[in-house]
Amino acid sequence: MSTTPQFEIPTDMRKMTEQSLEQVRTAINGYLQFLQRAVPGDLMGGSEFSNKILEYAERYVASAFEFAQRLVQVKDPQEVMRLQMEFIQAQMQAMTEQAKELSEAATKLMMGSLKAPTKGGSS
């Protein structure tokens, strides 16, 4: 028998929280879609680069909402701590990978701009 005290969010409060999370998720996804359509492809140095940044933002939003939904379901403080540690570790790993990818994309972009002919240059 477990001696860990159980704490559970009341059903009404859980439903209300889940509905609020879904409304916020819908609003943020709509905003990200708007940005994708509204931001010119050459902003921030090129469409590949700006697409990567938007993709990372979408991934972060999705993982944050997944984390929040999992938190609503917890039964004890240890589970909260475990979820928090898993989330932090996953975010740190994602940030490391994203920094590497963005660095490579920025380098590629700069190298491409150095090779591109300039208008009105000397002949």
Secondary structure, 3 states (H helix, E strand, C coil): CCCCCCCCCCHHHHHHHHHHHHHHHHHHHHHHHHHHHHCCCCHHHCHHHHHHHHHHHHHHHHHHHHHHHHHHCCCCHHHHHHHHHHHHHHHHHHHHHHHHHHHHHHHHHHHHHHHCCCCCCCC
